[in-house]
Amino acid sequence: QVQLVQSGAEVKKPGASVKISCKASGYTFINYYMHWVRQAPGQGLEWMGIITPSGDDKWYAQKIQGRVTMMTDTSTSTVYMELSSLRSEDTAVYYCAREGFSEAKHFDFWGQGTLVTVSS
Amino acid sequence: QSALTQPASVSGSPGQSITISCTGTSTDVGGYNYVSWYQQHPGKAPKLMVYDVSNRPSGVSSRFSGSKSGNTASLTISGLQAEDEADYYCTSYSSSSTLPYFFGTGTKVTVL
């Protein structure tokens, strides 16, 4: 069965960086794009970006462009998302979400989420 | 535009049908048949309920159905059950180069 297992919760100070991992299993990693979505406490979902499985192509939301980097490791079927220059408003649960087959434009499987808390 | 518009809350009694709307523009909801709907229970990850406007993934109850008219998509839950109480979000692909995926503002469904 498809599983996306994310790394654990993080507490960071303003200005620091955080790197979250998302390890995929149960499917052919190189056949599916991966997205990152975040959700601030009590708020809605916010799309952050997409990366191809090879890592060659990425597309980031303009709001966080310049602070976000996504990458993949095909040898371990793992996707990473790094967010730098953290601010209090980056406090959120971060999800990786697989895009459906053949650029399907929907998210068919989600990771369990990683809580990132930014606090001095 | 940064989000699709959904009603903040919708409620219904067990067995009733409810409909959640999701309003966008001609560059997202109205321009593509790439509307999807997600159910999120508290503290849990979202779950795909409907994709490409009206298709259900395997394992999702037929009580959930989707449709679209112009710039507004809708999710209908028929035969409302207690376990349907959750937050629901719509998403659409968009022609925007700065934000190609829009989420809705979210709707809290309450089963009375």
Boltz contact constraints between the chains, C-beta under 6 A:
constraints:
  - contact:
      token1: [A, 44]
      token2: [B, 103]
      max_distance: 6.0
  - contact:
      token1: [A, 44]
      token2: [B, 105]
      max_distance: 6.0
  - contact:
      token1: [A, 44]
      token2: [B, 106]
      max_distance: 6.0
  - contact:
      token1: [A, 45]
      token2: [B, 89]
      max_distance: 6.0
  - contact:
      token1: [A, 45]
      token2: [B, 103]
      max_distance: 6.0
  - contact:
      token1: [A, 47]
      token2: [B, 101]
      max_distance: 6.0
  - contact:
      token1: [A, 61]
      token2: [B, 99]
      max_distance: 6.0
  - contact:
      token1: [A, 62]
      token2: [B, 98]
      max_distance: 6.0
  - contact:
      token1: [A, 95]
      token2: [B, 45]
      max_distance: 6.0
  - contact:
      token1: [A, 105]
      token2: [B, 34]
      max_distance: 6.0
  - contact:
      token1: [A, 105]
      token2: [B, 93]
      max_distance: 6.0
  - contact:
      token1: [A, 106]
      token2: [B, 36]
      max_distance: 6.0
  - contact:
      token1: [A, 106]
      token2: [B, 51]
      max_distance: 6.0
  - contact:
      token1: [A, 108]
      token2: [B, 48]
      max_distance: 6.0
  - contact:
      token1: [A, 110]
      token2: [B, 45]
      max_distance: 6.0
  - contact:
      token1: [A, 110]
      token2: [B, 46]
      max_distance: 6.0
  - contact:
      token1: [A, 112]
      token2: [B, 45]
      max_distance: 6.0
  - contact:
      token1: [A, 113]
      token2: [B, 45]
      max_distance: 6.0
